[in-house]
Amino acid sequence: MNFSQRLGILCLIAITAVYVYFSFFSKNGFDFPEKVKEKPAVNINDVPVEEPNQNEPEQQEKAKIKNIKVFVTDAKGNLRSVNRKCDTSVEKSCFSYAIKELVNAPTQWEKNKSLSSEIPSSTKILSVREGSNNILIDLSSDFESGGGAESTYIRVHQLIKTAQANTKLPVYLYINGKQADVIGGEGIMIKQPLSERSFND
């Protein structure tokens, strides 16, 4: 028997011995580690991302605010509209708020711009009743006192313009609970509901 044959026999004996050991003497037998399954790669473009709406608070705030117009007079006696912001989360009615702002106008800033009002500062709002078909504004008698005929015409026009800018419903003017068909010491007749034709014959 030559050297190569002896070497082959020794290798065969060694392999047989290893097999017998792992098969009968080792607790785990042949323990080959399982191949770890790789998790599939995630495409970041497939993951939905909910971006926060940064403009949502601003949009909600804008939804609460409504622009209204109030009419005052300039230095030449012409009617001019000024803007007011009505917070609908505070005010029950932006029309009522517009009438309140009209009676209280002008602001200090508007006075500095030579804007004024012919509505007497002592005028009080007794009620503003808004129905589905019309609106009734009841003012104290201070509204028609003093200033003469020209001033009376202007203050009623301030009221008419402000009302028309803030509602499409017919608006009626009352003084101390009575419909104001005649107003002022000069007995100026007005047609109701209030409109641009209220002073026309």
C-alpha positions as CSV (number, residue, x, y, z in Angstrom):
1,M,0.0,0.0,0.0
2,N,1.5,3.2,-1.1
3,F,1.5,6.6,0.7
4,S,-1.5,8.1,-1.2
5,Q,-3.7,5.1,-0.4
6,R,-2.8,5.4,3.3
7,L,-3.5,9.1,3.3
8,G,-6.9,8.6,1.7
9,I,-7.8,5.9,4.3
10,L,-6.8,8.2,7.1
11,C,-9.0,11.1,5.7
12,L,-11.9,8.7,5.3
13,I,-11.5,7.5,8.9
14,A,-11.3,11.1,10.2
15,I,-14.5,12.1,8.3
16,T,-16.3,9.0,9.6
17,A,-15.2,9.8,13.2
18,V,-16.5,13.4,12.9
19,Y,-19.9,12.2,11.5
20,V,-20.3,9.6,14.2
21,Y,-19.5,12.2,16.9
22,F,-22.0,14.8,15.8
23,S,-24.7,12.2,15.0
24,F,-24.6,10.3,18.2
25,F,-22.7,12.3,20.9
26,S,-23.5,16.0,20.1
27,K,-26.8,17.2,21.6
28,N,-27.6,19.5,18.7
29,G,-26.4,17.3,16.0
30,F,-25.3,19.2,12.9
31,D,-26.3,22.8,13.9
32,F,-26.0,24.9,10.8
33,P,-27.1,28.5,11.3
34,E,-30.1,29.5,9.4
35,K,-29.7,32.3,6.9
36,V,-31.2,35.5,8.3
37,K,-34.0,36.8,6.2
38,E,-33.3,40.4,5.2
39,K,-36.1,42.8,5.6
40,P,-37.2,44.4,2.4
41,A,-36.0,47.9,1.9
42,V,-38.6,50.6,2.4
43,N,-39.1,53.1,-0.3
44,I,-39.5,56.4,1.5
45,N,-41.7,57.6,-1.3
46,D,-44.2,54.9,-0.4
47,V,-44.7,56.1,3.2
48,P,-47.6,58.5,3.7
49,V,-46.5,61.7,5.5
50,E,-49.1,63.9,7.1
51,E,-47.8,67.4,7.0
52,P,-49.2,69.7,9.7
53,N,-51.4,72.4,8.3
54,Q,-49.5,75.5,9.4
55,N,-52.2,77.8,8.0
56,E,-55.1,76.2,9.8
57,P,-55.1,78.5,12.8
58,E,-54.8,81.5,10.5
59,Q,-57.7,80.2,8.4
60,Q,-59.8,79.6,11.4
61,E,-59.1,83.1,12.7
62,K,-60.0,84.6,9.3
63,A,-63.3,82.6,9.4
64,K,-64.2,84.3,12.6
65,I,-63.5,87.8,11.4
66,K,-66.0,89.6,9.0
67,N,-65.3,92.9,7.4
68,I,-68.1,95.5,7.8
69,K,-68.4,99.1,6.6
70,V,-69.4,102.2,8.5
71,F,-70.0,105.6,6.8
72,V,-68.7,108.8,8.2
73,T,-68.1,112.3,6.7
74,D,-64.8,113.8,5.5
75,A,-63.7,117.4,5.8
76,K,-65.8,118.5,2.8
77,G,-69.0,116.8,4.2
78,N,-68.9,113.9,1.8
79,L,-69.7,110.4,2.9
80,R,-66.8,108.1,3.3
81,S,-66.7,104.4,4.3
82,V,-64.4,103.1,6.9
83,N,-63.7,99.4,7.7
84,R,-64.4,97.6,10.9
85,K,-63.6,94.0,12.0
86,C,-66.5,92.0,13.4
87,D,-65.4,89.0,15.5
88,T,-68.3,86.5,14.9
89,S,-67.1,84.5,17.9
90,V,-67.9,87.5,20.1
91,E,-70.7,89.4,18.3
92,K,-74.1,87.8,17.9
93,S,-74.8,90.0,14.9
94,C,-72.3,91.8,12.6
95,F,-75.2,94.1,11.5
96,S,-75.9,95.2,15.0
97,Y,-72.2,95.6,15.5
98,A,-72.1,97.9,12.4
99,I,-74.8,100.1,13.8
100,K,-73.1,100.3,17.2
101,E,-69.9,101.3,15.4
102,L,-71.7,103.9,13.4
103,V,-73.2,105.5,16.5
104,N,-69.8,105.5,18.2
105,A,-67.8,106.7,15.1
106,P,-65.4,108.2,14.4
107,T,-62.4,106.6,16.2
108,Q,-59.5,108.8,17.3
109,W,-57.4,107.7,14.3
110,E,-60.3,108.7,12.0
111,K,-60.6,112.1,13.8
112,N,-56.9,112.6,13.1
113,K,-57.7,112.0,9.4
114,S,-60.4,114.8,9.6
115,L,-63.2,112.3,9.5
116,S,-66.3,113.0,11.6
117,S,-70.0,112.1,12.0
118,E,-73.3,114.0,12.0
119,I,-74.8,111.5,14.4
120,P,-75.0,113.1,17.9
121,S,-72.7,111.4,20.3
122,S,-75.6,111.2,22.8
123,T,-77.6,108.9,20.5
124,K,-78.4,105.5,22.1
125,I,-79.3,102.3,20.4
126,L,-82.6,101.1,22.0
127,S,-82.7,97.9,20.0
128,V,-81.8,96.3,16.7
129,R,-84.4,93.6,15.8
130,E,-83.4,91.3,12.9
131,G,-86.1,89.2,11.4
132,S,-86.1,86.9,8.4
133,N,-87.7,89.6,6.2
134,N,-86.6,92.9,7.6
135,I,-84.6,94.7,10.3
136,L,-85.8,97.3,12.7
137,I,-83.4,99.9,14.2
138,D,-84.8,101.8,17.2
139,L,-82.7,104.8,18.3
140,S,-83.2,107.4,21.0
141,S,-84.6,110.8,20.2
142,D,-81.1,112.2,20.4
143,F,-80.6,111.0,16.9
144,E,-82.8,113.7,15.4
145,S,-81.9,116.5,17.7
146,G,-79.8,119.6,16.8
147,G,-77.7,120.4,13.7
148,G,-80.4,121.6,11.4
149,A,-81.8,120.1,8.2
150,E,-78.5,119.5,6.4
151,S,-77.1,117.7,9.4
152,T,-80.2,115.6,9.6
153,Y,-80.0,114.6,6.0
154,I,-76.4,113.6,6.3
155,R,-76.9,111.5,9.5
156,V,-79.8,109.6,8.0
157,H,-77.7,109.0,4.8
158,Q,-74.9,107.7,7.1
159,L,-77.4,105.2,8.6
160,I,-78.8,104.3,5.1
161,K,-75.4,103.7,3.6
162,T,-74.2,101.7,6.6
163,A,-77.3,99.5,6.6
164,Q,-77.1,98.8,2.9
165,A,-73.4,97.9,3.1
166,N,-74.1,95.3,5.7
167,T,-77.4,93.7,4.8
168,K,-79.7,93.1,1.8
169,L,-82.8,93.0,4.0
170,P,-85.2,96.0,4.2
171,V,-84.3,98.3,7.1
172,Y,-86.7,100.4,9.0
173,L,-85.8,103.3,11.4
174,Y,-87.7,103.8,14.6
175,I,-87.3,106.7,17.1
176,N,-88.2,105.9,20.7
177,G,-90.3,102.9,19.6
178,K,-92.2,104.7,16.8
179,Q,-91.5,104.4,13.0
180,A,-89.7,107.6,11.9
181,D,-91.7,108.8,9.0
182,V,-91.0,112.4,10.0
183,I,-87.6,113.3,11.6
184,G,-86.0,116.3,13.1
185,G,-87.3,119.7,14.3
186,E,-87.8,120.7,10.6
187,G,-90.2,117.9,10.1
188,I,-88.2,116.1,7.3
189,M,-90.2,113.3,5.8
190,I,-88.5,110.0,5.0
191,K,-89.9,107.0,3.2
192,Q,-89.4,103.6,4.7
193,P,-87.7,101.1,4.3
194,L,-84.5,103.1,4.3
195,S,-83.0,103.6,0.8
196,E,-81.4,106.2,-1.4
197,R,-84.9,107.3,-2.3
198,S,-86.1,107.8,1.2
199,F,-85.9,111.6,0.8
200,N,-87.4,111.7,-2.7
201,D,-90.9,113.2,-3.1
